[in-house]
Amino acid sequence: MSQGVSGCDDQLFVYALCRVTEAAARAAAGLVGRGSRGQSSHTAIEAMRLELGKLAISGRVVIGEDNPVGDVPPNAVGLPTGLELVGGREGDTRFDVVVDPIEGTSYLARGMTNAMAVMALAPEGALFNPGPAFYMEKFAASAKARGKIDPSAPTQVKLGQLSSVLDKPVSELTVFVLEKPRHRELVNQIHNAGARVALYPAGDVAGALMAAMPDFGSGSGIDALMGTGGAREGMLSAVAIRALGGEFTMRIDPQLTTEKAAVSKAEMDTKTWMALNDLVKSDNVHFTATGITTGLLFEGVEREGPMERTQSLLISGPSALHPNGRRQVLSTWHQLGEQA
C-alpha cells in the first residue's frame, strides 16, 4: 500500500495528495469568469506542478497537459506526459500519475459550474494508456451493476439491464449525459426507452462519480453516465471508480479528424469495450479532486476575510486500515497568501 511511500500511513499520504489539487484550485479560483482560458490553465498547471514536486513519491505523469491552452509562458515546465517525479526513496512504490489541473477550463473562464482540479495515482504500469486518443465512449454505474451490463448493447437494452440490477423501473432511471451535439441521438434513445436525461455542459468526471456513488450526500439522483467524453477524464474516473468498487467501461471513440488518423495509425481498437479491470489493474489507487467552482460534487473555492476555503473529495482503494477503501469530503481553511 502507500505505506511504502516515504514511510507515512495511508491517510497522511492521501492528505498530501489533496494539497496538490487544492493548490491548483486556489490558483485558478481568482480567474473564474474572467474569460481567459489560457491564463487560468497555466496558473493552475504551475501551482499543481510545484506542489506535486514536493510529494515524497517516485514515478511519472502518464497523462498530463500536453496541449495547454493559450501561449505557454517562457521557461514554463508544465505537466507534460512523461514528466518524472523523483521525490521518493529507493525501493518505494513507483506511481503512474494522471493530472487535470482544470477539468472544465472553458466553463471556468465563463464562470460556470463543475470546474475542478483532479489527480489520480496507481502503481507503475497499472493504467491503460489511451495514447493518441482524446475521446472515449463511457458507461458508469454503481457497484450493483458491476459486470452485469453489456456496454456494446443498444441503449434500450442497457437501460433494461440497469433497471433489473437496480430493481428500479426504467422510467425512474436518470442518465447523466454531456450536452454536446454528438449526443443528440443518444438523448433521443434514452428518452425513447423511457428514462430521464440529466444534461450538463461539462463535468463528466463528476457525472461518472455520481453514478458510482448514488448514496453520496443526500443522494446524487444519477443512475448511470453514458456518452463520449475526454480520455483523460475517463481514466481519472476509472481510477476513482476502481477504488469505489463501481462499474466503468469504455471504448476508444475518436471525434477529431487528426485524432482518427492518429488512432488508426496506432492500430488502436475502436470497437471493443474495455472492462474496469483492464483500465486499472490495481486496487492500490488514490484519487483526489478539489472544487474550483461550485458543482455537483462539492463547493468551489470561497473567500471569507483573510481565509480561503476549499472542498475536496478523497478516494482510496483498500488498505490494511480500510479494507473496503475510503472516501472522504474534506473542507480546508487556508490563510490567504499562503501556499496550499
C-alpha positions as CSV (number, residue, x, y, z in Angstrom):
1,M,0.0,0.0,0.0
2,S,1.0,3.6,0.1
3,Q,2.8,3.0,3.4
4,G,5.8,2.1,1.2
5,V,5.9,5.7,0.1
6,S,8.1,7.8,2.4
7,G,7.0,5.7,5.3
8,C,3.8,7.6,6.0
9,D,0.4,5.9,6.6
10,D,-2.3,5.8,4.0
11,Q,-4.3,8.7,5.3
12,L,-1.4,11.1,5.7
13,F,-0.4,10.2,2.1
14,V,-3.9,11.0,0.8
15,Y,-3.9,14.3,2.6
16,A,-0.5,15.1,1.0
17,L,-2.1,14.3,-2.4
18,C,-5.0,16.6,-1.6
19,R,-2.7,19.5,-1.2
20,V,-1.8,19.2,-4.9
21,T,-5.3,19.6,-6.2
22,E,-6.0,22.3,-3.5
23,A,-3.1,24.3,-4.8
24,A,-4.3,24.1,-8.4
25,A,-7.9,25.0,-7.4
26,R,-6.8,28.0,-5.4
27,A,-4.6,29.3,-8.1
28,A,-7.4,29.1,-10.7
29,A,-10.1,30.5,-8.5
30,G,-9.2,34.1,-8.9
31,L,-9.7,33.8,-12.7
32,V,-13.2,32.4,-12.6
33,G,-15.4,34.2,-15.1
34,R,-12.6,36.4,-16.5
35,G,-12.7,34.9,-19.9
36,S,-9.0,33.8,-20.1
37,R,-8.8,30.1,-20.6
38,G,-5.0,30.3,-21.2
39,Q,-4.1,32.3,-18.1
40,S,-6.2,30.2,-15.7
41,S,-4.9,27.0,-17.3
42,H,-1.2,28.0,-16.9
43,T,-1.7,29.3,-13.4
44,A,-3.3,26.0,-12.3
45,I,-0.7,23.9,-14.1
46,E,2.2,25.6,-12.4
47,A,0.7,25.5,-9.0
48,M,-0.1,21.8,-9.4
49,R,3.4,21.1,-10.7
50,L,5.1,22.9,-7.8
51,E,3.1,21.0,-5.2
52,L,3.4,17.7,-7.0
53,G,7.2,18.1,-6.9
54,K,7.0,18.3,-3.0
55,L,5.5,14.8,-2.8
56,A,7.7,12.0,-1.5
57,I,6.9,9.7,-4.4
58,S,8.7,8.5,-7.5
59,G,7.1,7.8,-10.8
60,R,5.9,9.8,-13.8
61,V,3.0,11.6,-15.3
62,V,1.4,9.2,-17.8
63,I,-1.5,11.5,-18.9
64,G,-0.6,15.2,-18.5
65,E,-1.1,18.6,-20.0
66,D,0.5,18.1,-23.5
67,N,-1.5,20.8,-25.2
68,P,-2.0,23.6,-22.7
69,V,-4.5,26.4,-23.7
70,G,-3.1,29.7,-24.9
71,D,0.5,30.8,-25.2
72,V,2.9,29.0,-22.9
73,P,4.9,31.4,-20.8
74,P,8.7,31.4,-21.2
75,N,10.5,28.8,-19.2
76,A,7.3,27.1,-18.1
77,V,7.9,23.4,-17.3
78,G,4.2,22.5,-17.2
79,L,2.9,19.0,-16.6
80,P,3.6,17.1,-19.8
81,T,3.2,13.4,-20.2
82,G,6.4,11.7,-19.3
83,L,7.4,14.2,-16.6
84,E,9.5,12.3,-14.0
85,L,8.7,12.6,-10.3
86,V,11.8,11.9,-8.1
87,G,10.7,12.6,-4.5
88,G,10.6,9.0,-3.3
89,R,13.2,6.8,-1.8
90,E,14.9,3.9,-3.4
91,G,12.7,0.8,-3.1
92,D,9.4,2.8,-2.8
93,T,6.5,2.0,-5.0
94,R,6.7,3.9,-8.3
95,F,3.4,5.5,-9.4
96,D,1.8,6.5,-12.6
97,V,0.0,9.8,-12.3
98,V,-2.9,11.3,-14.2
99,V,-3.5,15.1,-13.8
100,D,-6.1,17.6,-14.9
101,P,-5.3,21.0,-13.3
102,I,-8.6,22.3,-14.5
103,E,-11.4,19.9,-15.5
104,G,-13.7,22.3,-17.4
105,T,-11.3,25.1,-18.5
106,S,-13.7,26.9,-20.8
107,Y,-16.5,26.7,-18.3
108,L,-14.3,28.2,-15.6
109,A,-13.4,31.1,-17.9
110,R,-17.2,31.7,-18.3
111,G,-17.9,31.4,-14.6
112,M,-19.9,28.2,-14.9
113,T,-20.2,25.3,-12.5
114,N,-18.4,22.0,-12.1
115,A,-14.8,23.2,-12.7
116,M,-12.4,21.2,-10.5
117,A,-8.7,20.2,-10.2
118,V,-8.2,16.4,-10.3
119,M,-5.4,13.9,-9.9
120,A,-5.2,10.1,-9.7
121,L,-2.4,7.7,-8.9
122,A,-1.8,3.9,-9.5
123,P,1.2,1.7,-9.3
124,E,3.5,1.9,-12.3
125,G,2.1,0.0,-15.3
126,A,-1.4,-0.4,-13.8
127,L,-3.1,2.2,-16.0
128,F,-4.4,1.8,-19.6
129,N,-2.6,4.2,-21.9
130,P,-5.1,5.9,-24.4
131,G,-2.1,7.1,-26.5
132,P,-3.3,9.5,-29.2
133,A,-7.0,9.1,-28.4
134,F,-8.6,12.2,-27.0
135,Y,-12.1,10.8,-26.6
136,M,-13.7,7.6,-25.3
137,E,-17.3,6.4,-25.0
138,K,-18.1,5.6,-21.4
139,F,-20.6,3.8,-19.2
140,A,-20.5,4.3,-15.4
141,A,-22.8,3.0,-12.7
142,S,-22.8,1.8,-9.1
143,A,-21.3,-1.4,-7.7
144,K,-24.7,-3.2,-8.2
145,A,-24.1,-3.0,-11.9
146,R,-20.5,-4.3,-11.9
147,G,-20.1,-6.9,-14.7
148,K,-23.9,-7.1,-15.3
149,I,-24.3,-4.5,-18.1
150,D,-23.4,-5.2,-21.8
151,P,-21.8,-1.9,-22.8
152,S,-22.0,-2.9,-26.5
153,A,-25.8,-3.5,-26.4
154,P,-28.3,-0.9,-27.7
155,T,-29.2,1.9,-25.3
156,Q,-32.6,0.5,-24.6
157,V,-31.2,-2.9,-23.8
158,K,-28.5,-1.4,-21.5
159,L,-31.2,0.6,-19.6
160,G,-33.3,-2.6,-19.2
161,Q,-30.3,-4.4,-17.7
162,L,-29.6,-1.5,-15.4
163,S,-33.3,-1.4,-14.4
164,S,-33.1,-5.1,-13.5
165,V,-29.9,-4.9,-11.4
166,L,-31.0,-1.7,-9.6
167,D,-34.5,-3.1,-9.1
168,K,-35.9,0.2,-10.4
169,P,-38.3,0.8,-13.3
170,V,-36.7,2.3,-16.5
171,S,-39.0,5.2,-16.1
172,E,-37.3,6.1,-12.8
173,L,-33.7,5.9,-14.2
174,T,-31.7,9.1,-14.7
175,V,-28.7,9.1,-17.0
176,F,-26.0,11.8,-16.9
177,V,-25.1,13.0,-20.5
178,L,-22.8,15.8,-21.6
179,E,-24.8,18.4,-23.5
180,K,-23.0,18.1,-26.8
181,P,-24.2,17.9,-30.5
182,R,-22.7,14.4,-30.8
183,H,-25.1,13.2,-28.1
184,R,-28.4,14.2,-29.7
185,E,-29.2,10.6,-30.9
186,L,-28.1,9.1,-27.5
187,V,-30.5,11.5,-25.7
188,N,-33.3,10.5,-28.1
189,Q,-32.6,6.8,-27.4
190,I,-32.7,7.3,-23.7
191,H,-36.0,9.2,-23.9
192,N,-37.5,6.6,-26.2
193,A,-36.5,3.9,-23.7
194,G,-38.5,5.8,-21.1
195,A,-35.7,7.0,-18.9
196,R,-34.7,10.6,-17.8
197,V,-31.7,12.5,-19.1
198,A,-29.7,14.9,-16.9
199,L,-27.8,17.2,-19.4
200,Y,-24.8,19.1,-18.2
201,P,-22.4,21.2,-20.4
202,A,-19.3,19.9,-18.6
203,G,-18.2,17.7,-15.8
204,D,-18.1,14.1,-16.9
205,V,-15.8,13.1,-14.0
206,A,-18.4,14.4,-11.7
207,G,-21.1,12.6,-13.6
208,A,-19.2,9.3,-13.5
209,L,-18.6,9.6,-9.8
210,M,-22.2,10.4,-9.0
211,A,-23.3,7.4,-11.0
212,A,-20.8,5.3,-9.0
213,M,-21.9,6.8,-5.7
214,P,-25.7,7.0,-5.7
215,D,-25.7,7.4,-1.9
216,F,-23.3,10.4,-2.0
217,G,-24.5,13.2,0.2
218,S,-28.3,13.3,0.2
219,G,-28.3,11.1,-3.0
220,S,-26.9,12.0,-6.4
221,G,-30.1,11.1,-8.3
222,I,-27.8,9.8,-11.1
223,D,-28.1,6.1,-12.1
224,A,-25.6,6.0,-14.9
225,L,-23.3,8.0,-17.1
226,M,-23.4,7.5,-20.9
227,G,-21.8,9.1,-23.9
228,T,-18.4,10.2,-25.2
229,G,-16.0,12.5,-23.3
230,G,-12.3,13.1,-22.8
231,A,-10.0,10.1,-22.5
232,R,-8.1,11.8,-19.6
233,E,-11.3,12.4,-17.7
234,G,-12.2,8.8,-18.4
235,M,-9.0,7.5,-16.8
236,L,-9.4,9.8,-13.8
237,S,-12.9,8.4,-13.4
238,A,-11.8,4.8,-13.8
239,V,-9.2,5.1,-11.0
240,A,-11.8,6.6,-8.6
241,I,-14.5,4.0,-9.6
242,R,-12.0,1.1,-9.2
243,A,-11.5,2.3,-5.6
244,L,-15.2,2.6,-5.1
245,G,-16.0,-0.8,-6.5
246,G,-18.4,0.6,-9.1
247,E,-18.8,-0.1,-12.8
248,F,-16.9,1.7,-15.5
249,T,-16.4,0.5,-19.1
250,M,-15.1,2.4,-22.1
251,R,-14.1,2.1,-25.8
252,I,-11.9,4.4,-27.8
253,D,-14.2,6.8,-29.8
254,P,-12.2,9.4,-31.8
255,Q,-14.0,12.5,-32.8
256,L,-11.5,14.8,-34.5
257,T,-10.1,14.2,-38.0
258,T,-6.5,14.3,-36.8
259,E,-7.3,12.1,-33.8
260,K,-9.0,9.5,-36.0
261,A,-5.9,9.4,-38.2
262,A,-3.6,9.0,-35.2
263,V,-5.7,6.3,-33.6
264,S,-5.8,4.4,-37.0
265,K,-2.0,4.7,-37.4
266,A,-1.5,3.4,-33.8
267,E,-3.8,0.5,-34.8
268,M,-6.0,1.1,-31.7
269,D,-9.2,-0.9,-31.3
270,T,-12.2,1.4,-31.5
271,K,-14.9,-1.3,-31.4
272,T,-14.1,-3.3,-28.3
273,W,-15.3,-2.1,-24.9
274,M,-12.7,-2.4,-22.1
275,A,-13.7,-3.5,-18.6
276,L,-12.6,-1.6,-15.5
277,N,-10.0,-4.3,-14.5
278,D,-8.4,-3.8,-17.9
279,L,-8.3,0.0,-17.5
280,V,-7.0,0.0,-13.9
281,K,-5.1,-3.2,-12.9
282,S,-4.6,-2.5,-9.2
283,D,-6.7,-1.7,-6.1
284,N,-3.8,0.4,-4.7
285,V,-5.1,3.6,-6.2
286,H,-5.7,7.1,-5.0
287,F,-7.9,9.9,-6.4
288,T,-8.3,13.5,-5.2
289,A,-10.4,16.4,-6.6
290,T,-10.9,19.9,-5.4
291,G,-13.7,22.2,-6.5
292,I,-12.9,25.4,-8.2
293,T,-16.4,26.5,-9.0
294,T,-19.4,25.0,-7.0
295,G,-20.8,22.0,-8.8
296,L,-22.4,18.6,-8.4
297,L,-19.9,17.1,-6.1
298,F,-18.7,19.8,-3.8
299,E,-18.4,23.6,-3.3
300,G,-15.9,25.8,-5.1
301,V,-13.2,27.9,-3.6
302,E,-14.7,30.5,-1.3
303,R,-13.1,33.5,0.4
304,E,-14.1,34.9,3.8
305,G,-12.0,37.7,5.2
306,P,-8.3,36.6,5.4
307,M,-9.2,33.0,4.8
308,E,-9.9,30.8,1.8
309,R,-11.9,27.6,2.0
310,T,-11.5,24.6,-0.3
311,Q,-13.6,21.4,-0.5
312,S,-12.2,18.2,-1.8
313,L,-13.1,14.6,-2.4
314,L,-10.6,12.0,-1.5
315,I,-10.9,8.4,-2.6
316,S,-8.5,5.5,-1.9
317,G,-8.6,1.8,-2.6
318,P,-8.5,-1.0,0.0
319,S,-5.7,-0.9,2.6
320,A,-4.9,-2.7,5.8
321,L,-6.5,0.0,7.8
322,H,-9.5,0.4,5.5
323,P,-10.1,-3.0,3.8
324,N,-13.2,-1.6,1.9
325,G,-11.4,1.5,0.7
326,R,-12.0,5.0,1.9
327,R,-13.8,8.1,0.7
328,Q,-13.9,11.5,2.4
329,V,-15.1,15.0,1.7
330,L,-12.5,17.4,3.2
331,S,-13.1,21.1,3.9
332,T,-9.9,23.0,4.5
333,W,-9.3,26.6,5.5
334,H,-6.2,28.4,4.1
335,Q,-4.6,31.7,5.1
336,L,-4.7,34.0,2.0
337,G,-1.2,34.4,0.7
338,E,0.0,31.1,1.9
339,Q,0.5,28.1,-0.3
340,A,-1.8,25.1,0.0
